[in-house]
């Protein structure tokens, strides 16, 4: 039985608690938050959980094996470092930290103490994304030409982070997971139309080896909610719509084929292929449940999580590079990572 503490009981913390209570090998012993009203909410819904406003009480509890951090991004590093230094395994929401240097330090600390550190890149545990990854890996999609993502909504503007730190980790982790490669550079344009301090819209690209491009559009200032990614390959095209509650994946047998004259008398012709579209059945389990189950399995066995600390560090490094490009007016910024 793995015993856990959850720090941060705002929007996401209660979801973590709910899912952990459904796993037979896990139990939440304690929840922590600075706001008493949020602790009262947890106590009312999960009366067996001890609550505290003192985070030190949680990290110093010898009965707790692992800590889950669901607080605002700027607090992640300090809370995570203290948990690791007290011998706790760690599940931390994205972004892992607010700088690549801090993320790398957390990864190294966990590695030195032989502790599991996992970042909550939840899309990597969704059934549709797992299905798409399998289709790419088995060659059904062909060579990836490019990806195009839109993650937009009309929502409250945050003052602690800009739209890149808030939304880009989803699309960065998704692109890296599906392609199985790391980006080499990025170009980003962003603007703040309503707030003076934080950019609330961003357009840009991640450039992968072989000039494969992943384009993204991120916005807090849009008339409708979109969570959509298009993957264009040499054999198939896939649209992943996370907002669609019924058909999250649509696979199109569309593309361009090359036809040549066997006699060699004419040049090759481009032929548009317009085939069928179908919606496959995918794993419909809640991604967060699968994520926390994976975390518990990793703590029990010592295996590396799918979204491990090194992957979390790379995502932070990419966001950092995106912000640098955006603040330079859209100049291309090369991306390099520390070696394992």
C-alpha positions in Angstrom: 0.0 0.0 0.0 1.4 3.4 -1.1 0.5 6.2 1.2 0.2 9.7 -0.3 -0.1 13.3 0.6 -1.7 15.9 -1.8 -0.7 19.5 -1.6 -2.9 22.0 -3.4 -6.7 21.5 -3.0 -8.0 24.0 -5.5 -9.3 22.7 -8.9 -7.0 19.8 -9.6 -6.0 18.5 -6.2 -9.5 17.0 -5.4 -9.4 15.2 -8.8 -6.1 13.6 -7.8 -7.6 12.6 -4.4 -10.7 11.1 -6.1 -8.7 9.0 -8.5 -6.2 7.8 -5.9 -9.1 6.5 -3.7 -10.1 4.2 -6.6 -6.8 2.5 -6.7 -6.5 -0.5 -4.4 -2.7 -0.1 -3.8 -3.0 3.6 -2.8 -4.4 5.6 0.1 -4.4 9.4 0.6 -3.4 10.1 4.2 -3.1 13.9 4.2 -4.1 16.9 2.2 -2.5 20.4 2.5 -3.5 23.9 1.4 -3.1 27.4 2.7 -6.9 28.0 2.4 -9.0 26.6 5.2 -12.1 26.6 3.0 -10.4 24.2 0.5 -9.4 21.9 3.4 -13.0 22.0 4.6 -14.1 20.9 1.2 -11.7 18.0 1.2 -12.7 16.9 4.7 -16.4 17.0 3.8 -15.9 14.9 0.7 -13.2 12.6 2.0 -13.7 12.6 5.8 -10.9 10.0 6.5 -8.2 12.3 5.2 -6.2 14.4 7.6 -5.9 18.0 6.5 -3.3 20.7 7.4 -2.2 24.2 6.4 1.4 23.2 7.3 3.2 21.6 4.4 6.1 20.6 6.7 3.7 18.4 8.6 3.1 16.4 5.5 6.7 16.1 4.3 7.9 15.1 7.8 5.2 12.4 8.1 7.1 9.1 8.0 4.0 7.2 7.0 3.7 9.1 3.7 5.6 7.5 0.8 4.8 10.0 -2.0 3.6 13.5 -2.4 1.5 15.0 -5.2 1.9 18.7 -6.0 -1.0 20.5 -7.5 -0.2 24.1 -6.6 0.5 27.2 -8.7 3.6 26.8 -11.0 5.9 29.2 -9.2 5.7 27.1 -6.0 6.5 23.8 -7.6 10.3 23.9 -7.3 10.4 24.7 -3.5 7.7 22.2 -2.6 9.2 19.5 -4.8 12.7 20.0 -3.6 11.6 19.7 0.0 9.6 16.5 -0.7 12.5 14.8 -2.4 15.0 15.8 0.3 12.7 14.1 2.8 12.7 10.9 0.8 9.3 11.2 -0.8 8.4 10.0 -4.3 6.9 12.8 -6.4 4.0 13.4 -8.8 4.1 17.0 -9.9 1.7 18.9 -12.2 3.0 20.7 -15.2 5.0 22.7 -15.7 7.6 20.8 -13.5 9.3 24.1 -12.6 9.6 27.7 -13.9 13.1 27.3 -15.3 15.1 24.5 -17.0 17.8 24.8 -14.3 15.2 24.2 -11.5 13.7 21.2 -13.4 17.1 19.7 -14.0 17.9 20.1 -10.3 14.7 18.2 -9.3 15.5 15.5 -11.8 19.0 15.1 -10.5 17.9 15.1 -6.8 15.4 12.3 -7.5 18.0 10.3 -9.4 20.6 10.7 -6.6 18.1 9.5 -4.0 16.6 6.7 -6.2 13.1 8.3 -6.0 10.4 8.3 -8.6 9.6 11.7 -10.1 6.7 12.0 -12.5 5.2 15.0 -14.2 1.5 15.2 -14.9 1.5 15.4 -18.7 -2.0 14.0 -18.7 -2.4 13.8 -22.5 0.2 11.0 -22.6 -2.2 8.8 -20.7 -5.3 9.4 -22.8 -6.7 6.5 -24.9 -6.8 8.6 -28.1 -3.2 9.7 -27.8 -2.0 6.1 -27.0 -3.9 4.9 -30.1 -2.4 7.5 -32.3 1.1 6.7 -31.0 0.5 3.0 -31.8 -0.7 3.9 -35.4 2.5 6.0 -36.0 4.8 3.4 -34.5 3.4 0.6 -36.6 3.8 2.6 -39.8 0.1 3.0 -40.6 0.4 6.8 -40.8 3.6 6.8 -42.8 6.3 9.5 -42.4 5.0 12.5 -40.4 5.1 15.6 -42.5 3.7 18.1 -39.9 1.4 18.6 -36.9 -1.0 21.4 -36.3 -2.5 22.2 -32.8 -5.0 24.7 -31.5 -5.6 25.0 -27.8 -7.8 28.1 -27.3 -10.7 29.3 -25.1 -12.1 32.4 -23.6 -11.0 32.0 -20.0 -9.7 34.1 -17.0 -6.3 35.6 -17.6 -3.6 34.4 -15.2 -1.2 36.9 -13.7 1.4 34.3 -12.5 2.3 32.9 -15.9 1.8 33.7 -19.6 -0.2 31.6 -22.1 2.9 29.6 -23.0 3.7 28.4 -19.5 0.0 27.6 -19.0 -0.9 25.8 -22.2 2.2 24.9 -24.2 3.3 22.0 -22.0 0.3 20.0 -23.3 1.2 20.4 -27.0 5.0 20.1 -26.4 4.7 16.8 -24.5 2.2 15.5 -27.1 4.3 16.4 -30.1 7.5 14.8 -28.5 5.5 11.7 -27.5 3.9 11.1 -30.9 7.1 11.8 -32.9 9.4 10.1 -30.6 11.9 12.9 -31.1 13.1 16.1 -29.5 12.7 19.5 -31.2 15.8 21.3 -32.3 14.5 24.9 -32.5 11.4 27.1 -32.1 9.9 30.3 -33.5 7.1 32.0 -31.6 5.1 35.2 -31.9 3.0 36.3 -29.0 1.1 39.3 -27.7 -0.8 40.7 -24.8 -4.0 42.4 -25.8 -5.7 42.7 -22.5 -3.1 42.3 -19.8 0.1 44.5 -19.6 2.2 41.8 -17.9 1.5 38.4 -19.5 1.1 37.4 -23.1 -2.4 35.9 -23.7 -2.0 34.6 -27.3 0.8 32.8 -29.0 1.5 31.4 -32.5 4.6 29.4 -33.3 6.3 26.3 -34.4 8.6 23.6 -33.0 11.0 22.3 -35.6 12.0 18.6 -35.3 14.8 16.7 -37.1 14.2 16.3 -40.8 12.4 19.7 -40.9 9.2 18.2 -39.5 7.2 21.1 -38.1 4.7 21.1 -35.2 2.6 24.3 -35.4 0.6 25.6 -32.5 -2.0 28.3 -31.6 -2.5 29.0 -28.0 -5.0 31.6 -26.6 -7.0 32.7 -23.6 -8.9 35.1 -25.9 -11.0 33.0 -28.3 -14.8 32.8 -28.9 -14.9 29.0 -28.6 -13.1 26.2 -26.9 -10.8 24.1 -29.1 -8.5 21.3 -28.1 -7.6 19.9 -31.6 -4.5 18.4 -33.1 -4.0 17.3 -36.7 -1.3 14.9 -37.7 -0.5 14.7 -41.4 1.5 11.7 -42.6 2.5 10.2 -46.0 -0.2 7.5 -45.7 -2.9 8.8 -43.4 -4.1 11.9 -41.7 -5.5 12.0 -38.2 -7.5 14.6 -36.4 -7.6 14.4 -32.6 -10.4 16.5 -31.1 -10.3 16.3 -27.3 -13.5 18.4 -27.0 -15.6 15.9 -29.0 -17.1 13.6 -26.4 -18.0 10.8 -28.9 -15.5 10.7 -31.7 -12.2 12.0 -30.4 -10.2 10.5 -33.3 -11.0 10.7 -37.0 -8.6 8.9 -39.4 -8.6 10.0 -43.0 -7.2 7.9 -45.8 -6.2 11.0 -47.7 -3.0 12.1 -49.2 -0.9 12.6 -52.3 0.5 9.7 -54.3 3.1 9.8 -57.0 2.4 8.1 -60.3 5.0 7.5 -63.0 4.9 6.4 -66.5 6.6 2.9 -66.8 7.9 4.0 -70.2 9.8 6.9 -68.7 8.4 9.2 -71.3 6.5 11.5 -68.9 7.2 13.1 -65.6 5.7 11.7 -62.4 2.3 13.0 -61.6 0.8 14.0 -58.2 -2.5 12.2 -57.6 -4.8 13.3 -54.8 -6.0 10.3 -52.8 -9.4 10.7 -51.2 -10.3 7.6 -49.3 -12.5 6.7 -46.4 -12.7 8.3 -43.0 -13.3 6.3 -39.9 -13.5 6.8 -36.1 -11.8 4.0 -34.2 -12.8 2.8 -30.7 -10.2 3.8 -28.1 -9.7 3.3 -24.4 -12.3 5.5 -22.7 -11.0 5.3 -19.1 -10.3 8.7 -17.4 -6.7 9.7 -18.3 -6.1 11.0 -14.8 -7.0 7.6 -13.4 -4.5 5.9 -15.7 -1.9 8.5 -14.9 -2.1 8.0 -11.1 -2.3 4.2 -11.5 0.9 4.4 -13.5 2.5 6.5 -10.8 1.7 4.0 -8.1 3.0 1.1 -10.3 6.3 3.0 -10.8 6.7 3.7 -7.1 6.0 0.0 -6.3 8.3 -1.4 -9.0 10.9 1.4 -9.4 10.3 1.6 -13.2 10.7 4.9 -15.0 7.3 6.7 -15.6 6.3 7.6 -19.2 6.4 11.3 -18.2 9.5 11.0 -16.0 11.6 13.8 -14.6 13.9 14.0 -17.6 10.9 14.3 -19.9 9.5 17.0 -17.6 12.8 18.9 -17.7 12.8 18.8 -21.5 9.3 20.3 -21.7 10.3 23.1 -19.4 13.5 23.7 -21.5 11.3 24.0 -24.6 8.8 26.4 -23.0 11.8 28.5 -21.8 13.1 28.6 -25.4 9.6 29.5 -26.7 9.4 32.5 -24.3 12.9 33.6 -25.4 11.8 33.5 -29.1 8.6 35.4 -28.3 10.3 38.1 -26.3 12.9 38.5 -29.1 10.1 39.3 -31.6 10.0 35.8 -33.2 13.7 35.0 -33.7 14.5 31.3 -34.1 15.9 29.9 -30.9 17.9 26.6 -30.9 17.0 24.0 -28.3 19.6 21.8 -26.6 19.2 19.5 -23.7 21.4 18.3 -20.9 22.6 14.7 -21.4 21.1 11.9 -19.2 
